[in-house]
Amino acid sequence: MSRIDDLIAEYCPDGVRHQTLGEIGEFIRGNGIQKRDFRDSGFGCIHYGQIYTYYGLFADHTKSFIDPNLAEKRKKAYKGDLVIATTSENEEDVCKACAWLGEEPIAISGDAYIFRHHQNPKYISYCFQSELFQSQKKKYITGTKVLRVNGDAMAKIHVPVPPLPVQEEIVRILDSFSSLEAELEAELEARRKQYAYYRDQLIRDCPSIR
């Protein structure tokens, strides 16, 4: 972590400023894309439900597409924007965010918001995952069966906003941990399969009493 300490000392020696999301960007509500609109090819799009069932913290390609003529009338996310699912049946998935890193704009469905900003997109996506963000989010959730958070509420949430070089170093560290986590999960899955194989082999081949 000494690299971060050095960067903070260089770029923000008086400490990192906390700002509301509304101070560093704007929230734009998506509109009008249904699953029945999906095509095998066309204009890339993200449906809000895919944010917590398919996408991770960032993406550069879409799973789904819509007709380009339909896309003309829909809100777009551009490279660096966050796409945020703001409706869910469980608290954990409300405000799950994915940073769009693709070169081309994509259409965004209703029940999702676009967050447009000038920060490091991966850093902001990591912020949305943090306990600091999640603890603030809870007080803005409305609804009982279907939970929601709107753009005006998200705009009130505070996050630390260090200078871009510090954000980039934080992203580098968190990306390396994410990569390590994926490797450990793959190793654990391989060990589970190995365990199941030997368990079944040993039990099946155990000699019977004659």
C-alpha positions in Angstrom: 0.0 0.0 0.0 3.1 2.3 0.2 2.6 3.3 -3.4 -0.9 4.7 -2.6 0.6 6.5 0.4 3.2 8.1 -1.8 0.6 9.2 -4.4 -1.7 10.6 -1.7 1.3 12.5 -0.2 2.1 13.9 -3.7 -1.4 14.7 -5.0 -3.5 15.3 -1.9 -1.3 15.8 1.2 -4.2 17.3 3.1 -6.3 14.2 2.6 -8.8 12.8 0.2 -12.0 14.8 -0.4 -15.4 13.2 -0.1 -18.0 14.4 -2.5 -21.6 13.4 -3.4 -22.1 11.5 -6.6 -24.3 14.4 -7.7 -21.3 16.7 -7.4 -19.0 14.6 -9.6 -21.5 13.4 -12.2 -25.1 13.1 -13.4 -27.7 10.3 -13.3 -29.7 9.6 -16.5 -32.6 7.2 -16.4 -32.8 4.5 -19.1 -36.0 3.9 -21.0 -38.1 1.4 -22.9 -36.2 -1.8 -23.7 -38.1 -5.0 -23.1 -36.7 -8.5 -23.4 -38.9 -9.1 -26.4 -37.0 -6.4 -28.2 -33.7 -8.5 -28.2 -32.1 -9.5 -31.5 -29.2 -11.7 -32.3 -27.3 -8.7 -33.7 -27.8 -5.0 -34.1 -27.2 -2.2 -31.6 -25.8 -3.3 -28.2 -28.0 -2.9 -25.1 -28.1 -3.7 -21.5 -31.3 -4.7 -19.7 -31.4 -3.8 -16.0 -31.9 -7.5 -15.0 -28.7 -8.5 -16.8 -26.6 -6.3 -14.5 -27.1 -8.7 -11.6 -27.4 -11.9 -13.5 -24.8 -11.6 -16.2 -22.4 -8.6 -15.9 -19.6 -8.1 -13.5 -18.1 -4.8 -12.4 -17.1 -3.8 -15.9 -17.8 -4.9 -19.5 -16.7 -4.0 -23.0 -19.3 -6.0 -25.0 -23.0 -6.7 -24.5 -24.9 -9.9 -24.3 -28.0 -8.5 -26.1 -28.8 -6.3 -29.1 -31.8 -4.4 -30.3 -32.9 -3.0 -33.7 -30.9 0.2 -34.5 -34.1 2.1 -35.3 -35.4 1.4 -31.8 -32.0 2.3 -30.3 -32.2 5.8 -31.8 -35.0 6.6 -29.3 -33.3 5.1 -26.3 -30.9 6.5 -23.7 -27.3 5.6 -24.3 -24.3 4.8 -22.2 -20.9 5.8 -23.5 -17.4 4.6 -22.7 -16.7 5.3 -19.1 -20.3 5.6 -17.9 -21.7 3.4 -15.2 -24.9 1.4 -15.8 -26.8 0.8 -12.6 -29.7 -1.5 -11.8 -32.0 0.4 -9.5 -34.8 -2.1 -9.1 -34.6 -5.6 -7.5 -36.4 -7.9 -5.2 -33.4 -8.0 -2.8 -31.4 -5.3 -1.2 -28.0 -6.6 -2.4 -28.8 -6.2 -6.1 -30.2 -2.7 -5.8 -27.6 -0.2 -7.2 -25.4 -3.0 -8.6 -23.2 -1.2 -11.2 -21.3 -2.1 -14.3 -18.8 0.3 -15.9 -19.2 0.3 -19.6 -15.7 0.2 -21.2 -16.7 -0.6 -24.8 -15.8 1.8 -27.6 -19.4 2.0 -29.0 -22.4 3.5 -27.2 -25.1 1.1 -25.9 -28.8 1.5 -25.2 -30.0 1.2 -21.6 -33.4 -0.1 -20.4 -35.8 1.4 -17.9 -35.2 0.5 -14.2 -31.5 1.3 -14.9 -29.6 4.5 -14.6 -26.5 5.8 -16.4 -24.0 7.6 -14.3 -21.9 10.0 -16.4 -18.7 11.4 -14.8 -15.1 12.2 -15.4 -13.5 9.8 -12.9 -11.8 6.4 -13.4 -14.8 4.2 -14.4 -13.4 1.1 -12.7 -12.8 3.1 -9.5 -16.3 4.4 -9.4 -17.6 0.8 -10.0 -15.6 -0.4 -7.1 -17.0 2.4 -5.0 -20.5 1.2 -5.7 -19.5 -2.2 -4.3 -17.9 -0.8 -1.2 -19.4 -1.0 2.3 -19.3 2.8 2.5 -21.7 3.0 -0.5 -23.9 0.1 0.6 -24.4 1.5 4.1 -25.6 4.8 2.7 -27.7 3.2 0.0 -29.9 1.4 2.5 -31.6 4.6 3.8 -32.7 5.5 0.3 -34.4 2.2 -0.7 -38.1 2.4 -1.1 -40.7 -0.3 -1.7 -41.4 -3.6 0.0 -41.6 -6.5 -2.5 -39.9 -4.6 -5.3 -37.1 -2.4 -4.0 -36.0 0.8 -5.7 -33.5 3.7 -5.5 -33.8 6.6 -7.8 -31.2 9.0 -9.3 -32.0 11.9 -6.9 -31.3 9.6 -4.0 -28.0 8.2 -5.4 -26.8 11.7 -6.1 -26.8 12.3 -2.3 -24.4 9.4 -1.6 -20.8 10.4 -0.6 -17.7 8.7 -1.9 -14.0 9.5 -1.6 -12.7 11.2 -4.8 -8.9 11.1 -4.8 -7.0 12.5 -7.8 -6.9 10.3 -10.9 -3.4 8.9 -10.4 -4.5 7.6 -6.9 -7.7 6.2 -8.4 -5.7 4.3 -11.0 -3.4 2.8 -8.4 -6.4 1.7 -6.3 -7.9 0.1 -9.4 -4.6 -1.7 -10.2 -4.5 -3.2 -6.7 -8.2 -4.2 -6.6 -7.9 -5.7 -10.1 -5.0 -7.8 -9.0 -7.0 -9.1 -6.0 -10.0 -9.8 -8.3 -7.7 -11.8 -10.6 -6.3 -13.7 -7.6 -9.8 -14.4 -6.3 -10.8 -15.9 -9.7 -7.8 -18.1 -9.7 -8.5 -19.3 -6.2 -12.1 -20.0 -7.1 -11.0 -22.0 -10.1 -8.5 -24.0 -8.0 -11.2 -24.6 -5.3 -13.6 -25.9 -8.0 -10.8 -28.2 -9.3 -10.2 -29.5 -5.8 -13.9 -30.2 -5.3 -14.0 -32.2 -8.5 -10.9 -34.1 -7.4 -12.4 -34.8 -4.0 -15.6 -36.1 -5.6 -13.7 -38.3 -8.0 -11.6 -39.9 -5.2 -14.5 -40.2 -2.9 -16.6 -42.1 -5.4 -13.6 -44.2 -6.5 -12.7 -45.2 -2.9 -16.3 -46.0 -2.0 -17.0 -47.9 -5.2 -13.8 -50.0 -5.1 -14.0 -50.8 -1.4 -13.7 -54.7 -1.2 -16.8 -56.5 0.0 -16.7 -59.1 2.8 -16.9 -62.6 1.3 
